[in-house]
């Protein structure tokens, strides 16, 4: 990489109008990157949006020739289509690319990262790799749980992830809000985004006209987890469901062990693996307790009385803040 790029203090957030992009910008401005040159870009439909960067008014720009020139970091936080359309130009700039848009299996010569993954997998941060992938909060939770428990003789892991409408962005949040209001007023709900009633309803799929494919989101989640667990002997079975909530992600998981273990050993393994254990049964974990947090909350494991050596886990994470925080922590790790 040319020296001007190594010394550059330019950061490009590609997908700046997204929930992830806005959260990332806020966290960057509170980190060691305070005062760096933040460039905000997005798809044509979002171009011209007035926002702020570094306390000054800023306008989100479209991607043009030279957008990524001399950038030290390029963070992709928008749709996967937007990322794929602009990835090559970002690569040609020589910048360190940090990808938060999912579909990590689509990228060759990349590495997955969240805090502590090197220790959990027994490897090290690549000395030179221009493309880093930050998994979603749900993918991190399941991968981290699997890696944390492998030393206890984990033989299988099954998980159900409960996804909120914020996974579909601002439009998803607005549709749930609108549907909730309409249904409470005994009106027929609008279904422009999901082509289904998402308010007051759990679903395993959306309507055929939905702009957001829950089946594809499930496949992406499985791919993310598989990438994080590359080379590991136990791969989890994962199901993704919609829940009628705005933010956060929760999960229920059942782990089966081939060796005798107990609650204290499992709890200690989770703590070493980077989870925050909530001991107050009345306080969560929940979407509310995890809001604004940068760690994944789990309750103490509960034995399954019907199956010996099987244990249940319940956890929650902030699906926006956690990956954005991880992206900033990785950037700080990569800057001397």
Short mmCIF file of the C-alpha atoms (twelve columns), coordinates in Angstrom:
data_MODEL
# 
_entry.id   MODEL 
# 
loop_
_atom_site.group_PDB 
_atom_site.id 
_atom_site.type_symbol 
_atom_site.label_atom_id 
_atom_site.label_alt_id 
_atom_site.label_comp_id 
_atom_site.label_asym_id 
_atom_site.label_seq_id 
_atom_site.Cartn_x 
_atom_site.Cartn_y 
_atom_site.Cartn_z 
_atom_site.pdbx_PDB_model_num 
ATOM 1   C CA . UNK A 1   0.000   0.000   0.000  1 
ATOM 2   C CA . UNK A 2   1.433   3.419   -0.921 1 
ATOM 3   C CA . UNK A 3   2.737   5.465   1.988  1 
ATOM 4   C CA . UNK A 4   0.148   8.240   1.573  1 
ATOM 5   C CA . UNK A 5   -2.557  5.651   2.178  1 
ATOM 6   C CA . UNK A 6   -0.854  4.309   5.287  1 
ATOM 7   C CA . UNK A 7   -0.647  7.826   6.670  1 
ATOM 8   C CA . UNK A 8   -4.062  8.943   5.424  1 
ATOM 9   C CA . UNK A 9   -6.709  9.973   7.930  1 
ATOM 10  C CA . UNK A 10  -9.583  9.637   5.488  1 
ATOM 11  C CA . UNK A 11  -12.459 7.276   6.286  1 
ATOM 12  C CA . UNK A 12  -15.273 6.512   3.846  1 
ATOM 13  C CA . UNK A 13  -18.582 5.165   5.145  1 
ATOM 14  C CA . UNK A 14  -20.315 3.585   2.151  1 
ATOM 15  C CA . UNK A 15  -23.937 3.169   3.151  1 
ATOM 16  C CA . UNK A 16  -23.955 6.179   5.455  1 
ATOM 17  C CA . UNK A 17  -27.736 6.614   5.492  1 
ATOM 18  C CA . UNK A 18  -28.342 3.120   6.894  1 
ATOM 19  C CA . UNK A 19  -28.901 2.421   10.591 1 
ATOM 20  C CA . UNK A 20  -25.477 0.760   10.753 1 
ATOM 21  C CA . UNK A 21  -23.841 3.627   8.900  1 
ATOM 22  C CA . UNK A 22  -25.271 6.258   11.248 1 
ATOM 23  C CA . UNK A 23  -24.257 4.255   14.341 1 
ATOM 24  C CA . UNK A 24  -20.767 3.667   12.971 1 
ATOM 25  C CA . UNK A 25  -20.277 7.360   12.250 1 
ATOM 26  C CA . UNK A 26  -21.295 8.247   15.794 1 
ATOM 27  C CA . UNK A 27  -18.903 5.703   17.313 1 
ATOM 28  C CA . UNK A 28  -16.008 6.752   15.080 1 
ATOM 29  C CA . UNK A 29  -16.436 10.347  16.223 1 
ATOM 30  C CA . UNK A 30  -16.117 9.180   19.841 1 
ATOM 31  C CA . UNK A 31  -13.053 6.972   19.217 1 
ATOM 32  C CA . UNK A 32  -9.372  7.534   18.464 1 
ATOM 33  C CA . UNK A 33  -10.531 8.561   14.978 1 
ATOM 34  C CA . UNK A 34  -12.013 11.822  16.272 1 
ATOM 35  C CA . UNK A 35  -10.916 14.564  13.895 1 
ATOM 36  C CA . UNK A 36  -10.317 12.240  10.951 1 
ATOM 37  C CA . UNK A 37  -11.747 13.111  7.541  1 
ATOM 38  C CA . UNK A 38  -15.124 11.321  7.337  1 
ATOM 39  C CA . UNK A 39  -16.595 10.933  3.843  1 
ATOM 40  C CA . UNK A 40  -20.258 9.835   3.717  1 
ATOM 41  C CA . UNK A 41  -21.535 8.127   0.556  1 
ATOM 42  C CA . UNK A 42  -24.521 5.989   -0.358 1 
ATOM 43  C CA . UNK A 43  -26.831 4.921   -3.159 1 
ATOM 44  C CA . UNK A 44  -28.292 7.549   -5.495 1 
ATOM 45  C CA . UNK A 45  -31.643 7.485   -3.692 1 
ATOM 46  C CA . UNK A 46  -29.961 8.617   -0.448 1 
ATOM 47  C CA . UNK A 47  -27.571 11.107  -2.057 1 
ATOM 48  C CA . UNK A 48  -28.221 14.681  -0.980 1 
ATOM 49  C CA . UNK A 49  -29.402 13.731  2.512  1 
ATOM 50  C CA . UNK A 50  -28.292 16.375  5.003  1 
ATOM 51  C CA . UNK A 51  -26.543 15.039  8.107  1 
ATOM 52  C CA . UNK A 52  -23.451 16.003  10.098 1 
ATOM 53  C CA . UNK A 53  -19.897 14.784  10.477 1 
ATOM 54  C CA . UNK A 54  -17.455 15.944  13.111 1 
ATOM 55  C CA . UNK A 55  -20.004 18.430  14.397 1 
ATOM 56  C CA . UNK A 56  -20.321 20.126  11.013 1 
ATOM 57  C CA . UNK A 57  -23.128 19.913  8.446  1 
ATOM 58  C CA . UNK A 58  -22.485 17.253  5.825  1 
ATOM 59  C CA . UNK A 59  -24.302 15.936  2.761  1 
ATOM 60  C CA . UNK A 60  -24.299 12.255  1.805  1 
ATOM 61  C CA . UNK A 61  -22.770 11.962  -1.660 1 
ATOM 62  C CA . UNK A 62  -23.195 9.359   -4.412 1 
ATOM 63  C CA . UNK A 63  -20.280 7.099   -5.281 1 
ATOM 64  C CA . UNK A 64  -18.229 8.622   -8.105 1 
ATOM 65  C CA . UNK A 65  -14.836 8.094   -9.645 1 
ATOM 66  C CA . UNK A 66  -12.266 8.859   -6.966 1 
ATOM 67  C CA . UNK A 67  -14.696 8.475   -4.048 1 
ATOM 68  C CA . UNK A 68  -12.375 6.023   -2.281 1 
ATOM 69  C CA . UNK A 69  -9.117  7.695   -3.326 1 
ATOM 70  C CA . UNK A 70  -6.537  8.014   -0.521 1 
ATOM 71  C CA . UNK A 71  -8.867  6.421   2.033  1 
ATOM 72  C CA . UNK A 72  -7.299  4.616   4.988  1 
ATOM 73  C CA . UNK A 73  -10.524 2.729   5.751  1 
ATOM 74  C CA . UNK A 74  -13.672 2.033   3.769  1 
ATOM 75  C CA . UNK A 75  -16.618 0.741   5.794  1 
ATOM 76  C CA . UNK A 76  -19.465 -0.855  3.827  1 
ATOM 77  C CA . UNK A 77  -22.697 -0.602  5.841  1 
ATOM 78  C CA . UNK A 78  -25.354 -0.544  3.132  1 
ATOM 79  C CA . UNK A 79  -27.101 -3.220  1.092  1 
ATOM 80  C CA . UNK A 80  -25.177 -6.154  -0.307 1 
ATOM 81  C CA . UNK A 81  -25.986 -5.017  -3.860 1 
ATOM 82  C CA . UNK A 82  -24.518 -1.583  -3.160 1 
ATOM 83  C CA . UNK A 83  -21.431 -3.193  -1.629 1 
ATOM 84  C CA . UNK A 84  -20.854 -5.539  -4.565 1 
ATOM 85  C CA . UNK A 85  -21.314 -2.693  -7.048 1 
ATOM 86  C CA . UNK A 86  -18.567 -0.610  -5.408 1 
ATOM 87  C CA . UNK A 87  -16.242 -3.157  -3.842 1 
ATOM 88  C CA . UNK A 88  -13.783 -3.307  -6.740 1 
ATOM 89  C CA . UNK A 89  -13.323 0.466   -6.813 1 
ATOM 90  C CA . UNK A 90  -12.707 0.420   -3.061 1 
ATOM 91  C CA . UNK A 91  -10.175 -2.400  -3.462 1 
ATOM 92  C CA . UNK A 92  -8.309  -0.441  -6.124 1 
ATOM 93  C CA . UNK A 93  -7.863  2.462   -3.697 1 
ATOM 94  C CA . UNK A 94  -5.650  0.305   -1.468 1 
ATOM 95  C CA . UNK A 95  -7.784  1.057   1.595  1 
ATOM 96  C CA . UNK A 96  -8.500  -1.404  4.386  1 
ATOM 97  C CA . UNK A 97  -12.066 -2.512  3.718  1 
ATOM 98  C CA . UNK A 98  -14.356 -3.385  6.629  1 
ATOM 99  C CA . UNK A 99  -17.563 -5.035  5.494  1 
ATOM 100 C CA . UNK A 100 -20.716 -5.102  7.650  1 
ATOM 101 C CA . UNK A 101 -23.317 -5.889  5.001  1 
ATOM 102 C CA . UNK A 102 -23.596 -9.672  5.429  1 
ATOM 103 C CA . UNK A 103 -22.969 -12.311 2.768  1 
ATOM 104 C CA . UNK A 104 -19.398 -12.810 3.954  1 
ATOM 105 C CA . UNK A 105 -19.187 -16.094 2.029  1 
ATOM 106 C CA . UNK A 106 -19.251 -14.036 -1.179 1 
ATOM 107 C CA . UNK A 107 -15.774 -12.601 -0.569 1 
ATOM 108 C CA . UNK A 108 -12.516 -14.401 -1.160 1 
ATOM 109 C CA . UNK A 109 -9.337  -13.605 0.795  1 
ATOM 110 C CA . UNK A 110 -11.270 -12.040 3.650  1 
ATOM 111 C CA . UNK A 111 -11.200 -12.630 7.380  1 
ATOM 112 C CA . UNK A 112 -14.007 -12.582 9.934  1 
ATOM 113 C CA . UNK A 113 -13.480 -10.634 13.136 1 
ATOM 114 C CA . UNK A 114 -15.107 -9.872  16.436 1 
ATOM 115 C CA . UNK A 115 -13.331 -9.195  19.756 1 
ATOM 116 C CA . UNK A 116 -11.635 -12.340 21.067 1 
ATOM 117 C CA . UNK A 117 -12.147 -14.498 17.983 1 
ATOM 118 C CA . UNK A 118 -8.422  -15.158 17.624 1 
ATOM 119 C CA . UNK A 119 -8.221  -16.642 21.131 1 
ATOM 120 C CA . UNK A 120 -11.433 -18.614 20.715 1 
ATOM 121 C CA . UNK A 121 -10.328 -20.129 17.404 1 
ATOM 122 C CA . UNK A 122 -6.688  -20.493 18.360 1 
ATOM 123 C CA . UNK A 123 -5.382  -18.395 15.452 1 
ATOM 124 C CA . UNK A 124 -4.112  -14.869 14.921 1 
ATOM 125 C CA . UNK A 125 -5.123  -11.713 13.106 1 
ATOM 126 C CA . UNK A 126 -3.922  -11.912 9.465  1 
ATOM 127 C CA . UNK A 127 -0.748  -9.921  8.928  1 
ATOM 128 C CA . UNK A 128 -2.061  -8.527  5.656  1 
ATOM 129 C CA . UNK A 129 -5.618  -8.820  4.391  1 
ATOM 130 C CA . UNK A 130 -7.409  -5.910  2.736  1 
ATOM 131 C CA . UNK A 131 -10.935 -7.156  3.464  1 
ATOM 132 C CA . UNK A 132 -12.309 -7.701  6.974  1 
ATOM 133 C CA . UNK A 133 -15.821 -8.976  7.627  1 
ATOM 134 C CA . UNK A 134 -17.735 -8.005  10.766 1 
ATOM 135 C CA . UNK A 135 -20.514 -10.564 11.355 1 
ATOM 136 C CA . UNK A 136 -23.989 -9.573  12.428 1 
ATOM 137 C CA . UNK A 137 -24.829 -9.614  16.126 1 
ATOM 138 C CA . UNK A 138 -26.793 -12.846 15.704 1 
ATOM 139 C CA . UNK A 139 -23.965 -14.572 13.833 1 
ATOM 140 C CA . UNK A 140 -21.446 -13.463 16.445 1 
ATOM 141 C CA . UNK A 141 -23.672 -14.725 19.269 1 
ATOM 142 C CA . UNK A 142 -24.055 -18.241 17.856 1 
ATOM 143 C CA . UNK A 143 -20.440 -18.520 16.681 1 
ATOM 144 C CA . UNK A 144 -19.119 -17.191 20.002 1 
ATOM 145 C CA . UNK A 145 -21.308 -19.650 21.926 1 
ATOM 146 C CA . UNK A 146 -20.095 -22.586 19.853 1 
ATOM 147 C CA . UNK A 147 -16.439 -21.597 20.236 1 
ATOM 148 C CA . UNK A 148 -16.828 -20.949 23.968 1 
ATOM 149 C CA . UNK A 149 -18.302 -24.388 24.640 1 
ATOM 150 C CA . UNK A 150 -16.066 -26.549 22.445 1 
ATOM 151 C CA . UNK A 151 -13.603 -27.174 25.284 1 
ATOM 152 C CA . UNK A 152 -16.383 -28.793 27.319 1 
ATOM 153 C CA . UNK A 153 -16.990 -31.520 24.762 1 
ATOM 154 C CA . UNK A 154 -19.726 -29.806 22.740 1 
ATOM 155 C CA . UNK A 155 -21.289 -32.387 20.418 1 
ATOM 156 C CA . UNK A 156 -24.187 -30.407 18.902 1 
ATOM 157 C CA . UNK A 157 -25.743 -26.946 19.012 1 
ATOM 158 C CA . UNK A 158 -29.192 -25.902 17.808 1 
ATOM 159 C CA . UNK A 159 -30.321 -22.277 17.828 1 
ATOM 160 C CA . UNK A 160 -33.366 -20.178 16.956 1 
ATOM 161 C CA . UNK A 161 -32.704 -16.500 16.283 1 
ATOM 162 C CA . UNK A 162 -35.466 -13.904 16.637 1 
ATOM 163 C CA . UNK A 163 -34.965 -11.068 14.173 1 
ATOM 164 C CA . UNK A 164 -36.552 -7.622  14.524 1 
ATOM 165 C CA . UNK A 165 -37.649 -5.297  11.726 1 
ATOM 166 C CA . UNK A 166 -34.583 -3.045  12.076 1 
ATOM 167 C CA . UNK A 167 -32.740 -5.735  10.100 1 
ATOM 168 C CA . UNK A 168 -34.654 -4.354  7.102  1 
ATOM 169 C CA . UNK A 169 -33.545 -0.788  7.881  1 
ATOM 170 C CA . UNK A 170 -35.531 2.381   8.450  1 
ATOM 171 C CA . UNK A 171 -38.296 1.297   6.072  1 
ATOM 172 C CA . UNK A 172 -38.879 -1.842  8.112  1 
ATOM 173 C CA . UNK A 173 -39.154 0.147   11.332 1 
ATOM 174 C CA . UNK A 174 -41.608 2.579   9.747  1 
ATOM 175 C CA . UNK A 175 -43.785 -0.252  8.422  1 
ATOM 176 C CA . UNK A 176 -44.032 -1.973  11.810 1 
ATOM 177 C CA . UNK A 177 -44.902 1.359   13.428 1 
ATOM 178 C CA . UNK A 178 -47.527 2.055   10.777 1 
ATOM 179 C CA . UNK A 179 -49.037 -1.433  10.949 1 
ATOM 180 C CA . UNK A 180 -49.246 -1.294  14.737 1 
ATOM 181 C CA . UNK A 181 -51.095 2.034   14.628 1 
ATOM 182 C CA . UNK A 182 -53.454 0.869   11.885 1 
ATOM 183 C CA . UNK A 183 -54.322 -2.420  13.571 1 
ATOM 184 C CA . UNK A 184 -55.007 -0.730  16.906 1 
ATOM 185 C CA . UNK A 185 -57.370 1.594   15.017 1 
ATOM 186 C CA . UNK A 186 -59.070 -1.468  13.436 1 
ATOM 187 C CA . UNK A 187 -57.735 -0.542  9.993  1 
ATOM 188 C CA . UNK A 188 -56.223 -2.831  7.381  1 
ATOM 189 C CA . UNK A 189 -52.408 -2.624  7.680  1 
ATOM 190 C CA . UNK A 190 -50.193 -1.517  4.820  1 
ATOM 191 C CA . UNK A 191 -47.732 -4.139  3.590  1 
ATOM 192 C CA . UNK A 192 -45.439 -2.255  1.197  1 
ATOM 193 C CA . UNK A 193 -42.138 -3.551  2.637  1 
ATOM 194 C CA . UNK A 194 -42.835 -7.047  3.953  1 
ATOM 195 C CA . UNK A 195 -46.021 -7.963  2.063  1 
ATOM 196 C CA . UNK A 196 -47.225 -9.503  5.325  1 
ATOM 197 C CA . UNK A 197 -48.593 -8.472  8.694  1 
ATOM 198 C CA . UNK A 198 -45.436 -8.111  10.778 1 
ATOM 199 C CA . UNK A 199 -47.157 -6.364  13.702 1 
ATOM 200 C CA . UNK A 200 -48.385 -8.655  16.504 1 
ATOM 201 C CA . UNK A 201 -47.162 -11.619 14.478 1 
ATOM 202 C CA . UNK A 202 -44.262 -14.120 14.468 1 
ATOM 203 C CA . UNK A 203 -43.325 -15.384 11.011 1 
ATOM 204 C CA . UNK A 204 -40.891 -17.737 9.326  1 
ATOM 205 C CA . UNK A 205 -41.310 -15.975 5.969  1 
ATOM 206 C CA . UNK A 206 -42.680 -12.777 4.470  1 
ATOM 207 C CA . UNK A 207 -45.087 -12.361 1.551  1 
ATOM 208 C CA . UNK A 208 -44.064 -13.073 -2.065 1 
ATOM 209 C CA . UNK A 209 -43.924 -9.344  -2.823 1 
ATOM 210 C CA . UNK A 210 -41.706 -8.487  0.134  1 
ATOM 211 C CA . UNK A 211 -38.695 -6.250  -0.443 1 
ATOM 212 C CA . UNK A 212 -36.894 -8.183  2.303  1 
ATOM 213 C CA . UNK A 213 -36.406 -11.951 1.933  1 
ATOM 214 C CA . UNK A 214 -36.416 -13.666 5.325  1 
ATOM 215 C CA . UNK A 215 -35.289 -16.924 3.721  1 
ATOM 216 C CA . UNK A 216 -32.275 -15.177 2.214  1 
ATOM 217 C CA . UNK A 217 -31.573 -13.508 5.563  1 
ATOM 218 C CA . UNK A 218 -31.546 -16.975 7.151  1 
ATOM 219 C CA . UNK A 219 -29.137 -18.273 4.501  1 
ATOM 220 C CA . UNK A 220 -26.895 -15.241 5.063  1 
ATOM 221 C CA . UNK A 221 -26.914 -15.827 8.819  1 
ATOM 222 C CA . UNK A 222 -25.929 -19.464 8.352  1 
ATOM 223 C CA . UNK A 223 -23.142 -18.455 5.965  1 
ATOM 224 C CA . UNK A 224 -21.813 -15.881 8.418  1 
ATOM 225 C CA . UNK A 225 -21.752 -18.428 11.236 1 
ATOM 226 C CA . UNK A 226 -20.107 -21.009 8.998  1 
ATOM 227 C CA . UNK A 227 -17.399 -18.522 8.018  1 
ATOM 228 C CA . UNK A 228 -16.676 -17.683 11.669 1 
ATOM 229 C CA . UNK A 229 -16.497 -21.402 12.511 1 
ATOM 230 C CA . UNK A 230 -14.425 -22.397 9.504  1 
ATOM 231 C CA . UNK A 231 -12.461 -25.534 10.380 1 
ATOM 232 C CA . UNK A 232 -14.366 -26.196 13.613 1 
ATOM 233 C CA . UNK A 233 -15.700 -29.751 14.211 1 
ATOM 234 C CA . UNK A 234 -19.199 -28.701 15.343 1 
ATOM 235 C CA . UNK A 235 -21.417 -26.517 13.163 1 
ATOM 236 C CA . UNK A 236 -24.765 -25.399 14.635 1 
ATOM 237 C CA . UNK A 237 -28.228 -25.877 13.189 1 
ATOM 238 C CA . UNK A 238 -29.827 -22.419 12.977 1 
ATOM 239 C CA . UNK A 239 -33.364 -21.170 12.297 1 
ATOM 240 C CA . UNK A 240 -34.323 -17.505 11.808 1 
ATOM 241 C CA . UNK A 241 -37.753 -16.130 12.742 1 
ATOM 242 C CA . UNK A 242 -39.333 -12.682 12.560 1 
ATOM 243 C CA . UNK A 243 -40.606 -11.167 15.807 1 
ATOM 244 C CA . UNK A 244 -42.799 -8.017  15.914 1 
ATOM 245 C CA . UNK A 245 -40.235 -5.774  17.618 1 
ATOM 246 C CA . UNK A 246 -38.210 -2.779  16.460 1 
ATOM 247 C CA . UNK A 247 -34.626 -3.305  17.616 1 
ATOM 248 C CA . UNK A 248 -32.282 -5.918  18.994 1 
ATOM 249 C CA . UNK A 249 -31.893 -9.634  18.462 1 
ATOM 250 C CA . UNK A 250 -32.571 -12.522 20.836 1 
ATOM 251 C CA . UNK A 251 -31.726 -16.187 20.552 1 
ATOM 252 C CA . UNK A 252 -32.524 -19.491 22.187 1 
ATOM 253 C CA . UNK A 253 -29.982 -22.304 21.896 1 
ATOM 254 C CA . UNK A 254 -29.655 -25.879 23.083 1 
ATOM 255 C CA . UNK A 255 -26.180 -27.378 23.451 1 
ATOM 256 C CA . UNK A 256 -25.490 -31.063 23.903 1 
ATOM 257 C CA . UNK A 257 -22.237 -32.266 25.410 1 
ATOM 258 C CA . UNK A 258 -20.450 -35.573 25.021 1 
ATOM 259 C CA . UNK A 259 -18.770 -35.144 28.396 1 
ATOM 260 C CA . UNK A 260 -20.217 -34.663 31.860 1 
ATOM 261 C CA . UNK A 261 -20.412 -30.994 32.822 1 
ATOM 262 C CA . UNK A 262 -22.355 -28.660 35.102 1 
ATOM 263 C CA . UNK A 263 -23.812 -25.144 35.195 1 
ATOM 264 C CA . UNK A 264 -20.759 -23.546 36.811 1 
ATOM 265 C CA . UNK A 265 -18.348 -24.945 34.215 1 
ATOM 266 C CA . UNK A 266 -20.609 -23.844 31.373 1 
ATOM 267 C CA . UNK A 267 -21.124 -20.386 32.872 1 
ATOM 268 C CA . UNK A 268 -17.384 -19.905 33.354 1 
ATOM 269 C CA . UNK A 269 -16.758 -20.987 29.769 1 
ATOM 270 C CA . UNK A 270 -19.259 -18.370 28.565 1 
ATOM 271 C CA . UNK A 271 -17.607 -15.659 30.654 1 
ATOM 272 C CA . UNK A 272 -14.189 -16.585 29.248 1 
ATOM 273 C CA . UNK A 273 -15.759 -16.538 25.804 1 
ATOM 274 C CA . UNK A 274 -16.763 -12.895 26.174 1 
ATOM 275 C CA . UNK A 275 -20.429 -13.104 27.168 1 
ATOM 276 C CA . UNK A 276 -22.000 -10.981 29.889 1 
ATOM 277 C CA . UNK A 277 -23.932 -13.246 32.268 1 
ATOM 278 C CA . UNK A 278 -27.132 -11.725 33.668 1 
ATOM 279 C CA . UNK A 279 -27.925 -13.425 36.949 1 
ATOM 280 C CA . UNK A 280 -31.102 -11.495 37.767 1 
ATOM 281 C CA . UNK A 281 -33.861 -13.585 36.211 1 
ATOM 282 C CA . UNK A 282 -36.253 -10.630 36.255 1 
ATOM 283 C CA . UNK A 283 -33.910 -8.323  34.330 1 
ATOM 284 C CA . UNK A 284 -33.404 -10.308 31.148 1 
ATOM 285 C CA . UNK A 285 -31.628 -10.871 28.878 1 
ATOM 286 C CA . UNK A 286 -34.006 -9.049  26.556 1 
ATOM 287 C CA . UNK A 287 -34.086 -6.585  23.705 1 
ATOM 288 C CA . UNK A 288 -34.316 -3.841  26.334 1 
ATOM 289 C CA . UNK A 289 -31.406 -4.946  28.527 1 
ATOM 290 C CA . UNK A 290 -29.165 -5.318  25.474 1 
ATOM 291 C CA . UNK A 291 -30.038 -1.920  23.962 1 
ATOM 292 C CA . UNK A 292 -26.943 0.252   23.671 1 
ATOM 293 C CA . UNK A 293 -24.646 -2.508  24.945 1 
ATOM 294 C CA . UNK A 294 -21.502 -3.686  23.170 1 
ATOM 295 C CA . UNK A 295 -21.486 -7.211  24.605 1 
ATOM 296 C CA . UNK A 296 -23.870 -10.142 24.208 1 
ATOM 297 C CA . UNK A 297 -26.031 -10.904 27.240 1 
ATOM 298 C CA . UNK A 298 -26.857 -14.477 28.214 1 
ATOM 299 C CA . UNK A 299 -28.716 -15.951 31.146 1 
ATOM 300 C CA . UNK A 300 -27.229 -18.736 33.222 1 
ATOM 301 C CA . UNK A 301 -27.586 -22.075 31.391 1 
ATOM 302 C CA . UNK A 302 -30.474 -24.333 32.334 1 
ATOM 303 C CA . UNK A 303 -30.286 -28.129 32.212 1 
ATOM 304 C CA . UNK A 304 -32.742 -29.921 29.928 1 
ATOM 305 C CA . UNK A 305 -34.345 -32.587 32.177 1 
ATOM 306 C CA . UNK A 306 -35.545 -34.644 29.204 1 
ATOM 307 C CA . UNK A 307 -32.088 -35.059 27.676 1 
ATOM 308 C CA . UNK A 308 -29.023 -35.709 29.819 1 
ATOM 309 C CA . UNK A 309 -26.048 -33.424 29.109 1 
ATOM 310 C CA . UNK A 310 -28.245 -30.945 27.203 1 
ATOM 311 C CA . UNK A 311 -28.390 -27.313 28.314 1 
ATOM 312 C CA . UNK A 312 -30.519 -24.341 27.249 1 
ATOM 313 C CA . UNK A 313 -29.252 -20.796 26.660 1 
ATOM 314 C CA . UNK A 314 -31.148 -17.543 26.289 1 
ATOM 315 C CA . UNK A 315 -29.415 -14.396 25.068 1 
ATOM 316 C CA . UNK A 316 -29.810 -10.932 23.555 1 
ATOM 317 C CA . UNK A 317 -27.712 -8.323  21.755 1 
ATOM 318 C CA . UNK A 318 -28.034 -4.891  20.171 1 
ATOM 319 C CA . UNK A 319 -28.135 -5.700  16.463 1 
ATOM 320 C CA . UNK A 320 -27.025 -2.211  15.393 1 
ATOM 321 C CA . UNK A 321 -24.554 -1.050  18.011 1 
ATOM 322 C CA . UNK A 322 -22.648 -4.320  18.471 1 
ATOM 323 C CA . UNK A 323 -21.369 -4.781  14.882 1 
ATOM 324 C CA . UNK A 324 -20.678 -1.049  14.536 1 
ATOM 325 C CA . UNK A 325 -18.686 -1.112  17.782 1 
ATOM 326 C CA . UNK A 326 -16.761 -4.185  16.615 1 
ATOM 327 C CA . UNK A 327 -15.878 -2.438  13.354 1 
ATOM 328 C CA . UNK A 328 -14.418 0.519   15.243 1 
ATOM 329 C CA . UNK A 329 -12.480 -1.776  17.596 1 
ATOM 330 C CA . UNK A 330 -10.982 -3.605  14.607 1 
ATOM 331 C CA . UNK A 331 -9.956  -0.318  12.970 1 
ATOM 332 C CA . UNK A 332 -8.302  0.766   16.224 1 
ATOM 333 C CA . UNK A 333 -6.480  -2.555  16.336 1 
ATOM 334 C CA . UNK A 334 -5.203  -2.100  12.781 1 
ATOM 335 C CA . UNK A 335 -3.937  1.464   13.300 1 
ATOM 336 C CA . UNK A 336 -0.518  1.556   15.028 1 
# 
